[in-house]
Amino acid sequence: MNKDVHEKAMALHQWIVEQEVVQEYQKYEQLMISHQELKDLEETLKQLQQKIVQAKHTQLDCCELIQEYEAKKKVFDHHPLVYNYLLLKEEVNTLLHQIQEDINLELKKKS
């Protein structure tokens, strides 16, 4: 990578991490990582998903497992920390997608 491209990439990186939405997202990401109750619930959801897949694979009735999963998933998704984290994650993804589109547009202009 030439020096000019590297410098522009570093400037873009710096601009991105300075954006309020990115900083807020990173704050919530750390809160999610350090929240043991949510980590445990997320692990329970993963285990239930595996049990559901296994039950379907062996053609066992998994209605109760699905109901349990859906109830726990609703609790997880509606936790304020998770809800805000997911909203911010989507906003950051939208920002990054827009940056990618802008870069691609500029590259096409120079081609």
N, C-alpha and C positions, 0 to 999 in steps of 0.2 A: 504494500500500500504506500503510495507516495505521501510525502510530508503534508501537502495541502489537503488531501482527502482525509488524512489522519486528524489534522487540526480541526477540520470542519466536523468530523464525526465526534470528536471530543467536545466541541462547542455545543453540538446538538444534544449530546448526552447530558452535559451540564444544564442546558436549558430545560430538558425533560425533568431531571431530578429536582429542579427548582420550582416546578409547577405545583401549585397548591394541591391540586387533586392527587398528584403523585405522592406528595408528602403525607397527605391525609391517608391515602391508601396504605402506604408503608407503615404508618402508625397503627392502623387497624390490623394489618398483617401481623405485626409484632404482638398486638393484644390477642389475636387469635392463637398464635403460637404458644403464648404463655397461659392461656385459659384452659386449665386441666379438665374441667367439666365438659367443655365443648370438644376437646380432643378425645375424651372418653366416649362421648356421644357419637362423634364422627367414626370412631373405631367400631362401635356397636353397629352403626349403619352399614359399614363395609362388611362386617361379619354377617349381618342379615342378608345383604345382597348376595353373598357367596352361598348362603344356605338356600336362598330362593332359586338361584341358578342350579344348584345341585339338586334340589327337589324337582325342578322342571325337567332336568336332564334324566332323572330316574322316574319321571312321570308320577311323582307323588303330589298329593294335594298340598298346595302352598298358600291357600287363601289366608290362613291365620298369620303366616309369616309376612305376607304382603301387607295385611292390615297393621301388624305391629310395626313394620318398616315405615309405612305411610304415616302412622301416628308419631313415631320418633322423628321422622324427616320433617314433619310439620313443626314440631317443637324446635328442631335445629334451625330450620329456615326462618322461623319467626323470632328467633333470639335477636335482640337489637344489634348486638355485635356482628353477628353473621349477616343480618340484613344490610347493615351499612357497609360492611366489607364487600359484599357481592355487588352492591350498587357502585361503589367506588372502583371496583375491579372492572366493571363494564365501562365506566367513564374513562379509565386509563386505557383500556383496550381501544375505545373509540378514538381517543387522542392519538395513540400509536398507529392505528389504521389510517387516520388522516395524514399523519406525517409520512407514512409509507406511500400513500397516494400522491402527495405533493412531490416527494422525491422522484417517484416514477414519472410524473408529469414533466418535471424539469429535465430528467434524463432523456425523455422522448423529444423534447424541444431541441436538445443539443445534438441529437442523432442526425 
